[in-house]
Amino acid sequence: MARGLRVERRGERSARATVTTVNVNMMTASRPGTPYDDQALPDDYSIDRSAPVGPLIIATMGWVLVIISILLLPWPLGGAQPTSEGPHLQRLTTTIPDESTGAALLRHALDLAIYIVILVGTGFLLAAWIRGARGAIRGLAVTGLLGIAYTAGLALYTGPSIGLCGFTLTFLGAVIGWWALPSPPSPRPAGEGSQPELSSSSPL
């Protein structure tokens, strides 16, 4: 009879070891990145997020026009009648007779800010080409809109008119590129696709 009890206890131990092995396998299968994982996490979606090339080419052409207009083309200079023209950098040092200090500071600040806009917009343009980031394309659209606001009041002159065309092309290209980007995948609710785990001490 003692021999029968020993055999029965060995059977119970073997059954418990089998249940533990099954539980471990189920826990391993529920972990992401294992061969048993047939439910992809939101970060695993292989969606092409790169911006369309066509709109980026339009935005780049506009940005080239902007740089040419700022660096090479003449801009109106204040302080003389009739209005003389010269390089955009000269606007930073030109004074207007009878102009108040506040108005002069504001005018020089706007003329200096356009260079900051160009530097930031160039970074957004490079990021849009390299990574196709949605935020970079939105930022490029904002810089184009700021440039339009800056050049619109001076569009009767050569430099500002070419700059206005460039900023407009950049803005339109960025808006079209942002609209053509694929929508990001919606996140999966937490716990979806998970498998229930059995306790290792489940009775037989």
C-alpha positions as CSV (number, residue, x, y, z in Angstrom):
1,M,0.0,0.0,0.0
2,A,2.9,2.4,0.7
3,R,4.2,1.7,-2.8
4,G,0.9,2.7,-4.2
5,L,0.9,6.0,-2.2
6,R,4.4,6.8,-3.6
7,V,3.3,6.2,-7.1
8,E,0.2,8.5,-6.6
9,R,2.4,11.3,-5.2
10,R,4.8,11.0,-8.1
11,G,1.8,11.4,-10.5
12,E,0.6,14.5,-8.7
13,R,4.1,16.1,-8.9
14,S,4.3,15.3,-12.6
15,A,0.9,16.8,-13.2
16,R,1.8,20.0,-11.4
17,A,5.1,20.3,-13.3
18,T,3.1,20.0,-16.6
19,V,0.7,22.8,-15.5
20,T,3.6,25.1,-14.6
21,T,5.2,24.5,-18.0
22,V,2.0,25.3,-19.8
23,N,1.6,28.6,-17.8
24,V,5.1,29.6,-18.6
25,N,4.5,29.0,-22.3
26,M,1.3,31.0,-22.3
27,M,3.0,33.9,-20.5
28,T,5.8,33.9,-23.1
29,A,3.4,33.8,-25.9
30,S,1.6,36.9,-24.5
31,R,4.8,39.0,-24.5
32,P,5.3,41.3,-27.6
33,G,8.2,40.5,-29.9
34,T,8.0,36.7,-29.4
35,P,7.3,34.3,-32.3
36,Y,3.8,33.6,-30.7
37,D,2.7,37.2,-30.8
38,D,0.2,37.6,-33.6
39,Q,-1.1,40.9,-32.3
40,A,1.1,43.8,-33.3
41,L,1.4,46.7,-30.9
42,P,0.7,50.3,-32.1
43,D,4.4,51.0,-32.4
44,D,4.9,48.0,-34.8
45,Y,2.7,49.4,-37.6
46,S,4.8,49.6,-40.8
47,I,3.1,52.6,-42.3
48,D,5.0,54.9,-44.6
49,R,5.0,58.3,-42.9
50,S,7.2,60.0,-45.5
51,A,5.8,63.1,-47.1
52,P,4.9,63.0,-50.8
53,V,7.7,64.2,-53.0
54,G,5.6,66.4,-55.2
55,P,4.5,68.9,-52.5
56,L,8.0,69.0,-51.0
57,I,9.5,69.9,-54.4
58,I,7.0,72.8,-54.6
59,A,7.9,73.9,-51.1
60,T,11.6,73.6,-51.9
61,M,11.3,75.7,-55.1
62,G,9.5,78.4,-53.1
63,W,12.2,78.4,-50.4
64,V,14.9,78.8,-53.0
65,L,13.0,81.9,-54.3
66,V,12.8,83.2,-50.8
67,I,16.6,82.9,-50.2
68,I,17.3,84.5,-53.6
69,S,15.0,87.4,-52.8
70,I,16.5,88.1,-49.4
71,L,20.2,87.7,-50.4
72,L,20.4,88.9,-54.0
73,L,17.4,91.1,-55.0
74,P,16.8,94.8,-54.1
75,W,14.5,95.8,-51.3
76,P,13.0,99.2,-50.6
77,L,15.0,101.4,-48.2
78,G,13.2,104.0,-46.2
79,G,14.3,107.6,-45.6
80,A,14.5,108.9,-49.2
81,Q,12.0,110.2,-51.7
82,P,11.6,108.6,-54.1
83,T,12.2,105.4,-52.3
84,S,15.6,103.9,-53.1
85,E,16.3,100.2,-53.3
86,G,19.2,98.1,-52.0
87,P,20.2,94.8,-50.3
88,H,17.9,93.6,-47.6
89,L,20.7,93.8,-45.0
90,Q,20.9,97.5,-45.6
91,R,17.4,97.9,-44.2
92,L,18.8,96.9,-40.8
93,T,21.0,100.1,-40.7
94,T,18.8,102.5,-42.6
95,T,17.2,105.3,-40.6
96,I,14.1,107.3,-41.5
97,P,14.0,111.0,-40.7
98,D,11.4,112.0,-38.0
99,E,10.8,108.3,-37.2
100,S,10.1,107.6,-33.5
101,T,12.4,105.3,-31.6
102,G,9.6,102.7,-31.0
103,A,8.7,102.6,-34.7
104,A,12.4,102.2,-35.7
105,L,12.9,99.4,-33.2
106,L,9.8,97.6,-34.5
107,R,10.9,98.0,-38.1
108,H,14.4,96.7,-37.4
109,A,13.0,93.8,-35.3
110,L,10.8,92.7,-38.2
111,D,13.6,92.9,-40.7
112,L,15.8,90.9,-38.4
113,A,13.1,88.3,-37.6
114,I,12.8,87.3,-41.2
115,Y,16.3,85.8,-41.0
116,I,15.3,83.8,-38.0
117,V,12.2,82.6,-39.9
118,I,14.4,81.5,-42.8
119,L,16.8,79.6,-40.6
120,V,13.9,77.8,-38.8
121,G,12.1,77.1,-42.0
122,T,15.3,75.6,-43.5
123,G,15.4,73.2,-40.6
124,F,11.8,72.3,-41.1
125,L,12.3,71.7,-44.8
126,L,15.3,69.4,-44.2
127,A,13.4,67.5,-41.5
128,A,10.5,67.1,-43.9
129,W,12.7,65.7,-46.6
130,I,14.7,63.4,-44.3
131,R,12.0,62.1,-41.9
132,G,8.7,63.2,-43.4
133,A,7.7,64.3,-39.9
134,R,4.2,65.7,-39.7
135,G,5.3,68.4,-37.2
136,A,8.1,69.5,-39.6
137,I,5.6,70.0,-42.4
138,R,3.2,72.0,-40.2
139,G,6.2,74.1,-39.0
140,L,7.1,74.7,-42.7
141,A,3.5,75.9,-43.4
142,V,3.7,78.3,-40.4
143,T,7.0,79.8,-41.6
144,G,5.5,80.3,-45.1
145,L,2.5,82.1,-43.6
146,L,4.8,84.4,-41.6
147,G,6.8,85.2,-44.7
148,I,3.7,86.0,-46.6
149,A,2.6,88.4,-43.8
150,Y,6.1,90.1,-43.9
151,T,6.3,90.5,-47.7
152,A,2.7,91.3,-48.6
153,G,3.0,95.0,-47.7
154,L,6.0,95.5,-49.9
155,A,5.0,93.4,-52.9
156,L,5.3,96.4,-55.3
157,Y,9.1,96.1,-55.2
158,T,11.2,93.4,-56.9
159,G,12.7,91.6,-53.8
160,P,9.5,91.5,-51.7
161,S,7.4,90.4,-54.7
162,I,9.7,87.4,-55.5
163,G,9.8,86.6,-51.8
164,L,6.0,86.7,-51.6
165,C,5.8,84.2,-54.5
166,G,8.4,82.0,-52.7
167,F,6.7,82.0,-49.4
168,T,3.3,81.3,-51.1
169,L,4.7,78.3,-52.9
170,T,6.3,77.0,-49.6
171,F,3.0,77.5,-47.8
172,L,1.0,75.7,-50.4
173,G,3.5,72.9,-50.8
174,A,3.5,72.3,-47.0
175,V,-0.3,72.3,-46.7
176,I,-0.7,69.9,-49.6
177,G,2.1,67.6,-48.2
178,W,0.5,67.7,-44.7
179,W,-2.9,66.9,-46.2
180,A,-1.5,64.0,-48.2
181,L,0.3,62.3,-45.3
182,P,-1.2,59.0,-44.2
183,S,-3.2,59.1,-41.0
184,P,-1.5,57.7,-37.9
185,P,-2.8,54.3,-36.6
186,S,-5.3,54.5,-33.8
187,P,-4.0,53.0,-30.6
188,R,-5.3,49.6,-29.5
189,P,-7.2,49.5,-26.2
190,A,-5.2,48.3,-23.3
191,G,-5.6,44.6,-22.6
192,E,-6.9,43.7,-26.1
193,G,-5.6,40.5,-27.4
194,S,-4.1,39.4,-24.0
195,Q,-4.5,35.9,-23.0
196,P,-5.7,34.8,-19.5
197,E,-3.0,33.3,-17.3
198,L,-3.6,30.2,-15.3
199,S,-2.2,30.0,-11.8
200,S,0.6,27.5,-11.3
201,S,-1.2,26.1,-8.3
202,S,-4.4,25.3,-10.2
203,P,-5.9,22.1,-8.8
204,L,-6.2,19.1,-11.2
